[in-house]
Amino acid sequence: MEVVTGALPSLLPKLAELLAGEYGLQKEVKGGIIFLQAELESMQGALKKISKTPADKLDDQDKIWARKVREMSYDIEDTIDTYMVRCKGGRKPAEQHGFKEAIDRTLKWFRQPMIRRKIATEIREIKSHVEEVAMRRDRYKVNDTDVAKPVAIDPRLLFAQYEVKELVGIDEAREEVIRILMEGNTEVSKQHGKIVSIVGFGGLGKTTLADVVYKKIRARFDCSGFVSVSQTPDLKKLYKELLYDLDKTMNVETLDERRLIELLREFLQDKRYFVVVDDIWDISVWNMIRCALPDNDVGYTIIATTRISDVAEQAGGAYKLKPLSPYNSRKLFFRRIFGNENKDSDEETVKCPYKELDEVSDRILKKCGGVPLAIITMASLLACKVRNKMEWYEVYNSVGTGMENNMDVENMRKILSFSYYELPSHLRTCLLYLSMFPEDFEIDKDRLIRMWIAEGFIQRDQGKSPFEIGEFYFNELINRSMIQPIQDQYGMLYLYGMLNNCRIHDMVLDLIRSLSSEENFVTVLSDMDSTSPSNTIRRLSLQNGKKSHVMAQGTGNLLQHARSVVVFPSAVAQVPALGSCRVLRVLDLQDCNLSQTNSLKYLGNLYQLRYLSLYSTHISQLPEEIGNLQFLQTLDVRSNPISILPSSVVELRNLMCLDFESITRVPNGIGNLTCLEQLSWLCIDGSTINIIEELGQLTELRQLCILLDKWNDKLLECLHKLQKIMDLVITVHPGQRSIGGLDAWVAPRHLRFLDTKHGCWFSTLPTWVNPSFVPVLSCLLISVRELHQVDLDILGRLPALCFLQLEVDNKNLGILQGLIVSPCSFPCLELCYFWEFVWPVVFQKGAMPRLRELRLEPLFYVREARGVGSSDGGLDLGLGNLPSLQDVRAELLCEGPSEEEAKQAKAALTHAAKMHPNHPIHGIYIEVY
C-alpha cells in the first residue's frame, strides 16, 4: 500500500482472494468484484503516474480526483476486511465444546445469509461510487508529458555518506568557534564562563559544527555533555541525559525535575565544564536549562544552537553560521557524485571532472545556496545520472525556482520534495509514515518496520520475510539520505554490529508533515505542530503538549476509520477511547501509563489489529479477549509486571513477533504459533520444560532469546530444527552454568548475532566460528574454557565482526604466553571486550583498524605480565597501534605482594592512553586478591 494510491496495492489482492476463496458469494457480488478489480487496476495505473509528479505541478482537478480515489480505496478495503472477518468468524476457544459449541455453529449458520446480503448491498454501493469517480476521471485527463521520470540512485552512496566524516568546509568554522571560546584563555580568564550561540536555519549544519567543536576540545575540561532540546522538550529526560554524559556512574532514574537541577548544580559547581545545548526553540526553555548550569569560580563553556536569532541574542554570544563558500560547495558536491573520480584540488577553484557539466553544476549549486543538506540531496540524485548535461538540466529544471533569490524553507522543501518524488512509491509511503514521530525522536528500527508491515506497506517477496524486506526499505531510506542513522558519542553507527535507530532531519520532517497533511495520510496533534483533523482521520499521532489532550477528546467520532493510532507518553493524561476503532491496524501506547485504566477488554474488539505495543505501560495482565485478534502480527508487552500471558495468546496464528519480560510465563501450545519470527524473552524452568519441544515447531524463528534456570539437552535438539535463526541469545541462571552443552550445535550460515556468554560455556572455540561457516556474523558474545592463539587468529578473520565479547576460564587457559592480535585481523571490529584473561593481549600495528572501545576486565594477574610487549621489562600492550581508539578500560588483578608492580603497570597503561593521538577516555583500576 502507498499513500499516492491509497489502499489499492493491498486491496486488489484481497478482491482476488474473495473470488478464489470459499466465501459463498452470490453471482451478482462476484460480478461486482470482477468489475471493481478491472476498474481499480486502471485507477491504480493512473495514480502511479500522478504520484511521480510534484504536487505543485499537478492540476487542481487531478489532485481532487486522486484524493477521492485514495479515500475510496480505504473505505473499500475496510468493507472487504470486515466482511472477511465476519465470514471466517472469531476464534474457537479450546475450552469451548459440547452444547455451547453446537449453538455457536447454528447461530453462525443463520448469520451467514445476512452477512452475504449485506456485502451484496455494499458492493452495489461501491460499484456505483467507483463509476461516478471514473466518469469524473474521464473529464480530467493527466498529461503524460508532464510526468517526471524516475531517477536511479547509486547504492554506493550508503557508504559514501559515512566516509565523509565531517562536512567539507567545517574546519574553518570549527577553528573560528574554538578561537572565540578560547579568547583571553589565561589563568584568570579561565575562571569566567563563555557562551557561544550558533544560529542559522535548518539544514545549515549548526549541530554538525557544535559536534566537531565538542569533540575537538572536550578533553580540555573536567567533564562534558551534549544534549538536544527540540521544539517540545522533555526537560526531566534532558537533565538525566546531561547528568549521564557528565558522570556515567550516577543513578538518577527516580529523581524529580527539581532534584535533578539541584544535582546538576552541585556536581558542576567546582568543575570546569563544557556543555552543548542543541536545537533551542524558545528562550524560556533556555532559561530553564541555564538554571541547571551554574556560574562558578573555575570556568565553564556552553555552546547553544538555534534557528531563531532572538533566542541566540538573548542566550548570548550569537555566532551566525554562514553557508558554504562556492569553493567548498563545489568540493562537497563533486565528492558526493564522483567519489574517487574527483581529486580534491589545492587550487582556488574545484574543477568538475567532466567539462560539459561545469555550467549546469554551477547553476544547481547556485540553487542550493551553500546549504549542505541541499547540496547532498542534489548530489545524491545526480550520482547515477548519465554524465550528460541534458540529463542534469532535467534535474535542474525540475527543482523549480530553488534558492536563487532567497533562503526560505519553501525553497528548501522544493529541493527535498524532488528527492522525495524520486523514491519508489513504496518507499515514499514508508517515509511519510515517519511523520507519526515527534521531532528529534530516536526511532527504533524494529518498531518502525513492524508498523510498516502491519499497515501493509511491505511488498511480498518469495524467499524473504516481511521483516527482511522492511530492513531493506529502512537501509534504502538511509542510502538516499532521507533518514539519518543515529551515532553514539564515538561516531559509531551500529549497536552490537547492527543499525538499530534512526532520526529524521528537521527539514525532511517538515516536508513529509506537509505532504501527509495535504493527503490526509497522518494527523498530528501537539502544542507546537498540529495538523487540522479532516472529517476522517486515517492515522493519528498524539504528541507532546497539553492541547493534544483536549484535541484528542474531541476526535473520538473521527477515529472510526483510523488505521494507526500512536500515543506518546507526554501527550495526554488519559488515552482516548479506542473501542470504536474497528478498522485499526496499528496501536502503539508505548510508555503510556495505563495502570489506572479500568479494563483492556476493548482490545478484543479491534479485530483488524496487526500491531499492538503495550511496552512499559504499567499493566499487570492482558485480557483473555486478546485471542480475538486473529490478524495480530506483533505483540509487545515488555517492561510490564505480567506474570503469565493469557491462554488465548496461542490462538494468534498470524503472530510474527512476541516480546515480553523474562518474568512472564507463556501458556502451553506456543508451538501453534508457526508464523513466529521473533520471540523474547522466553523463560524455561522446571514447570515449563515441555515448551522446549514446542519451540522446535517454530521453524520460521529468526530472533530468539531464552532464559534457562538450568541447561537442558533437549534445547540442542530444538536448535538443530531452527535453521532460519539469525539472532540468538541463551542465558543460563547464575550458578547453573552449562559446560559443553552447545558443543554439538552448528550455527546456520546466516547467523548475525550470538550471545551465549551468560552461563553457557563452550569447551573450545566451535569449529563453525570461521569465515566460511558464518560470513555475516557481526556480533559474538561467547565463553570458552580453552583459548589458543590459533583461535584468536580465526576470530580475527571473520569479515563482518563488529562486536566481540570473549570470556575464558582462567583456570583452564590453554596458552603458555600472552596472546597477539596480528596485523590485518579484525578488520571491522569496533567494540572488543576480553574477560578473565590471565595473560595480557598485545595489539600489533595494523590490527583492529576500526576499534573504538576496548575493555580488558579483569585483564591479567600482574605477576604474569612483567615485560610483556616491551624490551625494557615494562608493560606495552600496543595501544598506540589502534588508530581509532576512543575508550579503553582495564582492571589489573594482583596478589598482595605484587601491588607495587600493579601500580607500575597501571602507570604504563595510563601513559600509553594519554600518549595516544586520539586521547581516548581511559580508566585503569587495580584489584588486590
Order of alpha helices (4+ residues) and beta strands (2+ residues): alpha-alpha-alpha-alpha-alpha-alpha-beta-alpha-beta-alpha-alpha-beta-alpha-beta-alpha-beta-alpha-alpha-alpha-alpha-alpha-alpha-beta-alpha-alpha-beta-beta-alpha-beta-beta-alpha-beta-beta-beta-beta-beta-beta-alpha-beta-alpha-beta-beta-beta-beta-beta-alpha-beta-beta-beta-beta-beta-beta-alpha-beta
